[in-house]
Amino acid sequence: MINIARHLPLQAAARPDQAAVIAGAQRISFRELDQRSDRYAHALQAAGIQRGERTLLMVKAGVDLIAVTYAMMKAGIVPVLIDPGMGVKPFLKCVKDMAPTAMVGIPLAHALRTFFPGSFTSVKTAVTVGTRWFWGGHSLAKIATDTSPFAIAETADGDEAAVLFTSGSTGPAKGVIYTHGMFEAQVVALLDTYGFRPGEIDCAAFPLFSLFDGALGMTSVIPDVNPSRPGTCDPAKVVAALRDNHCTTAFGSPAIWRRVAPWCIANGVKLPELQRVLIAGAPVPPLLVQQLHQVIGGDVETPYGATESLPVANMKGKEIVGDTAKATLEGAGTCVGRPAAHIEIRIVRISDDPITRWSDALVVPDGEVGEICVKGPVVTRTYANRPEATAGAKIPDGDSVWHRIGDLGYRDALGRIWFCGRKGERVRTPTGDLYTDRIEGICNGDRRTALVGVGAPGRQRPVLVVEGTPDDALAARLKAKVPLLEAVLFYPAFPVDVRHNAKIHRYTLALWAEPRVSTALTGARV
């Protein structure tokens, strides 16, 4: 049987009393989580939700999110996960385009459904996790009465398991279809790449990673972090979760660790039990790796991938600090490491058009920048209800498919992949393309920077935007470092993605910069 939920009863039998999920005052053992998810699976079936039915899931990070997700997997129901932090309007558009026929959510989610009925017309079955008010439907607590073991659905490798939406940080959010085989392949890849062991304790600042923790026999600690605003976290609370629960591993956005690492250094805090910190969601600055090395007992890991394919590659912090950091600071880009187990990576020539068939003739030589493409068992094949997006991001190759990540990069002589920036964010000047991560690697220091292009593609003028208050001396130093810059502007706080708070919205900055560039070029202060 290929169903990630099958791992939960196995772990419950092997370590029944070990904590499976800890979220503040909430604590549940593997035996209790398995039993609760059985009750919920029976309840969802009793409510009339069928196997294979796409079901919008809106439950806050915590024990019930994990229990309901496992219940859906056990029943073969397909959870649809859309990040509400993207804003009400884009969220409602995603719901309407997705057209789920059932919904499981907290009271606030059902209130949203009531106030904006036009986006939820497809929903025929509603289940409330918590107090059900005036909107009708079922209360999960009232119908979760069957305590018998649930017979896990006999799903196959290609059966749809979940629809996970991209963050929409560089374009419209899209629903990525995961199959049960892909989830199973991710469990294997995580074990092969990071050597997780049953009994470890993980601080999962990205809540859905808890699903993998349960399958791996690891305790999942969910810290007090707003999943839609991780960059606003209180570092003291994150550190408390790490220390109080004796976490051995942690997973989170660079935005979290940019707050936690300096706080630890300033307060003389060490985390010797923390043997592994995984940082994903955006390029990881070498300075952040160095700071974490002063605090933790082990090493930093920087998984590379996307919602459509994870993990793709990995780079260890010690190799970053000892080898590639200097090149990053000199404009080489960010090294994201070597391919993960069972993953093929090819760099193909840059094109903004769909590619209808794979050919080795697409591949560029080592050292040349192109688009990063990946193939393997964790690579998704299609987007939900978005054939045009599927055509633009997937390259058929016989019975398999290559995913165009949309990132630009190159392969070095050692077989490592270097990230240079997003394809859609490259600055297309009359003399050639400039890549964001390469220029920003030279310019980043105490402040973040963002390279943007002003004007029409092919005639764009490169402008550097610096986060924070204006500083004429800093602007002069940056212009001296990168003479091709036409202007250096200052923006108070960068707009970033809602999921990781780490991907900079360069499109927004480019629109903001355009009317200001001519002023900057005349010497006026901006």
N, C-alpha and C positions, 0 to 999 in steps of 0.2 A: 504494500500500500504506500502511495506517495501522498502524504498529507502531513504538514508540519505539526498539526495538532496531535499526531500519534506519539510525539515525543513526551508530551505532558504526563500521561498516565505512566509511562516508563520511568520518568524522573520521580513521580509521586511514589512509585513502588520502591525505587532505589534510595530515596532520601525524603521520606514522608514528612518529617518534622522540621526539615531545613526551611528557612524563610524563602519564599519564592519572590514576593514583592514587598517592599517596605516603602511607604509613601507617607511621611510625617508620622501621625499616630496610627495610621493603617498598617497592618502587618498580617500577612497570610502565608501559610506554609504551602509546600507543594501538594500535600494531600488535600488541603482545604481549597486550593485554587483549582485542582482537578475536579473536585466535587462541585464547587460552585459553577464552574464552566459547564459541567454535565447538566445541572439544574437549569441553567440559562439556555443551553441547547434545546432541552425538552420544551422550555417555555416559548422559545422563538418558533419552534415547529407548531406548538399549540396555538400560537397567534396566527398561524397560517402562512408564515414565510417559508418559501419552498427552496429546496436545493437548487443552486445555480442562480438564485434571484439576487440581483444587485440591490444592496441595502445601504443607504446612507447611514454612516455611523458617526455620531457626534456626542462623545463622552469625554469628560476631562481626564487628563493624565492621572493615573492612580490604579488601584486594584481593580475597579470595575471595568476600566478600559481594557485591561489585559484579559480579564475573565470573559467579557463579552466577545472580544476578538477570538479567543480560543473557542468559545461556544459556536461562533459562526463557522470557524474552520471545521470544527467537529461535525457540524450539520451540513457542510458543503455550501453554506450561504456565502455570498461574495460581498465582503465589506467594501464600501466606497468611502475613502478618506480624503476630504478636502480641507485644507487649512483655512479656518475662519479668519485668521489674522490677516489675510490678504485684503480685507475690507468687504463691507456688506455687498456692494454692487458687483464686483467680480466674483464673489462667492456665490451669489444668487445666480449669476450667469452660468457658472460651472454646474450648479445643481440642475438648472433647466436643461442645459445641453446634455447632461449625463442621464437625466430622466430615470432616477431610481424608482422602483416600484414599492419599496418598503423603507422605513426609517426607524432607527433606534437611537434615541438621544435623551439628553438631560432636559429638564423643564424649559430652560432658556432656549434651547434649540427648537423645541416644539412651539414656543411662543413666536419665534422667528418665522416658523412655517405658517402660523396663524395670521401673522401680520403681513406676510408676503405670499399669499396663496398662489399667485400666478407662476411662481418658480417651482412650486411643489405639486403641481396638478397630477404628476405621474404617481405620487405616493398613494398607495391604496391601503397599506397596513402600517400602523404607527404604534411603537412601543416606547413607553417613557421609563427612563432609568431615574428613579426618584419620584417625587410627588406629581401625580397626574392631575391637572387642573381641568379647565373647561373644554379642552380640545378633543376629548374623546380618545378612542383607541384603548390600548392595553397598558397596565402597569406591570413592569417586569417583576417586581417583588411579589405581586399578588398571583401571578401565573406561574412563578418558578417554584412549584410545589413537588414535582416529581424528583425524588432523590435517588432513583435507580441509576446505575451506570449507563452512559449513553453510548450507543454503538456508532463509532466514528465512521463517517462516510468514506466509502471505498473510492476515493478520487484517483484519477490517473494523471500521468505526467503533464499532459497538455490541457487538463481541465482548469478553467478560470478559477483563481483563488482569491484575488483582491484587485481593486482598482485604486492606485495611489496617485494622487495628483502632484504634478511638479509645483514648485513654489511660484512660478510665473515671474521670476526675477528678471529674465531677459526675453520676455514674450508672454503671450497668453498661457495661463496654466492649462495643462493637458493631463487627462487621465491615462495613466500607464497601466496596462493590463499585465498582471502577474499570474503565472500558472503555479500549480502546486509543485511541479518539477523545479521551477525556478527558486522557490523558497527552500526546497530541499537542497538545491545546489548551493545556495547562499550559506546554509548551515555548514556544509562541507568546506566551502571556501574560507569561512571565518575560522574554522578549526585549523585548517592547513596554514593559513596566513599568520594567525596570531597565537595559536597554541592555547586557546582557552581551556580551562580544566573545570570539571564539575566541582562545586563547592566554593568557587571564587565568588567575590562580591563586587558587583558592577554598579557604579554610579552612572545611571543612564539619563543624561541630560537631554537626550532625544528620545521621547517616551516609547516610540515603536520598537526601539532596540530591545526593549524589555521582552518582546515576543521571542526574539532569538535567545535572550538570557534563559528563558524558561525551557527552551528546547535543548540548551547546552548544560542544563543543571546548575546554572549560576543564579545567585540571589540578585535581584534587580532593586537597586535603591533609586527612587525617583526624587531628586532634590527639589527644593522650593525655588523653581525657576519657571517663569511664564514661557511656555513653549513657543508662543508667537512673538516674544520679546526677550530672547535669551541675553541680548546685549545689555539689558537693564538689571541683570541679576545682582543680588547682594552677595559679594564674594565670601563674606563671613558665614552666610547660611550654606553656601556650597561647601565650604571647608568643613563646617560642622557636620554635614551629611557624610563627607568623606571620612572624617576622623571617628565620629560616633559609631559608624557602622563598619569600621576597619576595612574600607574598600581596597581591593587589590587592583582594580582596573576602572577606567572611566572613559566615557564617550561624550563628546560635546563639540559645539561650534567654536571656532577661533574667538568669537566675540565673548564667550564665557571665560576662556583661559586668559584673554587679554586683561580681564578684571581680576581673576583669581591669582595668577602668578605674581604680578606686582604687589598685590595685597599681602600675599604670604611673605615675600621678601621684605616688605616694609615692616611687617609685624614679627619677623623672625620665626615664622611658622614652617615646619618641615612635615612632609608627608611620607615617611619612610616605608609605610606599608603599601603605598601606591606604586605598583610595579609597571604599570602600562597605562599611558594616556593616549587615546585615539582622538585626533582632531580632524574634522572633515567639514566641508561646506564651502571653503574658499581657500586660496593659497595661504600657507602657514609661513609667516615671516621667520627667518632664522633667529632673530632676537627673542621671539616668544619661546622657541625651542630651548635656547640658552637659559632663559629665565626658569622654565620648568625643570631643567636639569639641576638647578640650584635647590629645588624644592622636593622633588619626588625621589622615590627609591629606585626607580627603574628608568625606562626610556620612553620617548615619545614615538608614536606611530602616526603617519599621515596617510590614511586611506584616500585613494583617488577613485572617483567614479561619478555616477549621476543617479537620479531616481530610476532611470531606464536600465542601469547596469552598475551593480555594486557588489563586491569590490572589483576594480579594474586593475589597479596597481597599488603599491605601498612603498613608502620610504621611511626609514628609521631616523630618528632624531640625531643619533650619534654620527650617522653618515652625512646628514645635512651640515652639522656643525663642523665636522672634521674634513669635509671634502667640497660640498657644493655651495655652501653659503657665500664664499668669496665670489664665485661666478655669478650668483644671483645678484649680488650687490654691484656687479660690473655690467649687468644687463643681459645675462644669459637666459633669464626666465627662472621658473621654479621647478626644480627636479621633483617629480612625483614618484620616481622609483621604477622598479621592474614590474613586469606583468604579474598579476596574481595567478594562483594555480588555475590551470585549465582555461586561461584567457589568452586569446590572440590579439595583438595590437598592431595596426598598420597605420602609417601616416600617408594620406592621399592628397593630391593637389587640391588647392583651395577652389571651391566652386559654391555659388549660392543657389545653384539649380539642383533639382532632384537627379539622382543617379539610378537608372533603372536596372542595371545589372552589374555585378561585380566583375572586375578584371584586374589582374596584377599590374596592368599598364597604368592603373590609377596611382600606384604607390610611388612616392618620391624617394630619392636617395637619403641615407642617413645624414643628419646634420641640416637638412633642408626643412624649413617650416611648412607644414601642411595641416590638414584637419585630422584629428585623432579619431580613428574608427576601431571598434572592438567587436569581437565575436566570442561566444562561449555560452555555457549553460546558464549563467546568471543574466544574460542579455535578453531583454524583453523584445517582442517581435512587433507589437502594434500598440497604437493609442485607441482609447475607447471613443467611438463615434467621430473620429477625426482622420478620415482617409487622406486628406491633403497633408496633414502633419506626418502621418506614417510614411507617405511617399517621399517627403522631404528629409526624413531622418533615417530611413532604413534602406539598405542596399541588398536585394535578394542575391543569394549565392547558393544555387542548388536548393537543397532542403533546409539550409540555414540562412541566417541573416546577419549582416553587419550593421551595427548602430553607429551613426555619425554623432559623436558627442556634442559637436558644435564648438569644441575647444580647438585652438591652434597650438601646435607644438612640434617637437622633433625628437628623433631617437639619436642618442650619442653613441660613441664607439664602444661603450660598455653595455649597450642594450638598455640603458635607462631612458625613460620618457621625460621630456621637459615641457612644461606648460608655459605658453607665451601669452595667452589671453583668449577671450571669446571671439569666435569668428565674426559675429555681428557687431562687435565693438572695436574691430581693427580700424585704425585711422588711415584713410586712403588719400594720400597726398599726391601731387603731380609727379613726385620723384620716387614713389613707391609706398608700400604699406608700412605702418608702424604698429607694434603690438603692445597692448596695454601693460601686461605684466613685466615685460622687459624694461620699459621706460620707468615704470613705478618702482621696480626693484632698485634702480639707481637712485631714485628720489626719496623713497620712503625712509624715515628715520624715526624721530619722536612723533611725527605726524604722518597720517595716511595721505596718499596722493592718488589722483585719478587722471589718467590721460584721456582726453576726449577730442573728437574731431568736429570742427565748426565749418559748415558749408556742405556742398554737394559731394558725394563720394567720387573720388578721383581728383577733386580740387580742394579737399579738406585742409584746414589749417590746424596744426597740433597745438592744443592748449592743455596746460597742466593746472588742475584744480587741487588746492591744498586745504585740508580740513582744519578749521580753527580760525582764529582772529588774524587779520592782516599783519604781515611782518615783512617790511621792505627788504631787510637784510637777508632774510631767508629766501625771498623771491629772487634776489640777485644771485645767491649761491646756487640755487636750483637752475637758473638760466645759464649760469656758467658751466654747470655739470652737463647740461643737455642743451647745447646752443641752438638746435633745430626748433626748440619751442618758440612759438610766436607770442605767447603770453602766459603769465602765471597769475591765477586768480585765487581768491580765498572764499571758502564756503563754510558756514558755522558748524554744521554737523551733517555728514553725508547721508543721503537717503539710501537705505539698504533693504535687502530682502527680509520677509517676515519670518522665514523658517530658521535661518542661521544668523541673521543680523550681521552678515559678513560680506555678502556679495553687494558691491556698490552699484547703484542704479546710474550707470554712466549716461544713459539716454536722457535722464532727467537733468543731469549736470550739463550735458551738451546743449540742451534747449535753454537752460539758464545762462550758459556762458555766451551764447551767440550774440545777443545784443550788447554784451559788455566787452567783447574783444576789441572792437574799434576804439573804445574809450581807453582800454589798457594800452593799446599800441601807440596812442598819442602821448602816453606818459602820465595820464591821470591815474590816481590811486583808486582801486576798485575794492 
